[in-house]
Amino acid sequence: MIKSPRAAIVFYDEDSQEFKICNVLRSKVQALIDNATVMPVPLEEHDAAITDEDARRLGGMVMLMQGHTNTGLRERFKITIERPMKWESPQRPEQE
């Protein structure tokens, strides 16, 4: 039996101060995915084992993404990242 594709939605709940994860049918959120900024997270090698390091990297990226909009969460991060985070939004070029 082929299962329908799923999508994981991760969010930070300010009231409970917890990260929460939902697993939903991708067809139910496909329109949102189509209009979202998608950030690919390539694995080291095609068909290679997915390691602890891959899991840590993905988890860290998800947490940092939540910190972008939850400023109170940022100061709680005590994780090592490759480059310092620039939390301000990038400046868009002026329209001519």
C-alpha positions in Angstrom: 0.0 0.0 0.0 1.4 3.4 -1.0 1.0 6.1 1.6 0.1 9.6 0.7 3.0 12.1 0.9 3.2 14.0 4.2 4.6 17.3 5.3 6.0 18.1 8.7 5.0 21.6 10.1 7.2 22.9 12.9 6.2 25.9 15.0 7.0 27.5 18.4 4.1 27.8 20.8 4.7 31.0 22.8 2.1 30.0 25.4 3.6 26.6 26.3 7.1 27.6 25.2 7.4 24.4 23.3 8.4 23.5 19.7 5.5 21.5 18.2 5.5 19.3 15.1 2.5 18.3 13.0 2.5 15.6 10.4 -0.2 16.5 7.7 -1.1 15.3 4.3 0.9 17.3 1.8 -2.1 17.7 -0.4 -3.7 19.7 2.4 -0.9 22.3 2.5 0.4 22.1 -1.1 -0.9 25.6 -1.9 1.0 27.0 1.0 4.2 25.1 0.0 3.9 26.4 -3.6 3.9 30.0 -2.3 6.5 29.6 0.4 10.2 30.3 0.4 11.6 26.7 0.4 15.1 26.2 1.7 16.5 22.9 0.4 18.7 21.0 2.9 20.8 18.6 0.7 22.1 15.5 2.2 25.8 14.8 2.0 25.6 12.1 -0.7 22.7 10.6 -2.6 21.7 7.3 -1.0 24.2 7.7 1.8 23.3 7.0 5.4 21.5 9.9 7.1 23.6 10.5 10.2 23.4 12.2 13.6 25.1 15.2 12.1 22.5 15.5 9.4 19.8 15.4 12.1 21.5 18.0 14.2 22.0 20.3 11.2 18.4 20.1 10.2 17.1 20.5 13.7 19.3 23.5 14.3 18.1 25.1 11.1 14.5 24.6 12.0 15.1 26.2 15.4 16.9 29.1 14.0 14.1 29.7 11.5 11.6 29.9 14.4 14.0 32.4 16.2 13.7 34.7 13.2 10.1 35.6 14.2 10.3 34.8 17.9 12.8 37.3 19.3 12.5 36.0 22.8 13.5 32.6 21.7 16.8 33.9 20.1 18.5 34.7 23.4 17.9 31.2 24.6 19.9 29.7 21.7 23.2 28.3 23.0 24.2 26.5 19.8 27.3 26.6 17.7 26.7 27.8 14.1 29.1 28.3 11.2 28.5 32.0 10.9 26.8 34.6 13.1 23.1 35.0 12.5 21.9 38.3 10.9 18.4 38.6 12.4 17.4 41.7 10.5 15.6 41.3 7.2 17.7 41.9 4.2 17.3 45.3 2.5 15.5 45.0 -0.8 17.0 46.9 -3.8 15.3 50.1 -4.6 12.8 49.9 -7.5 13.8 52.1 -10.5 
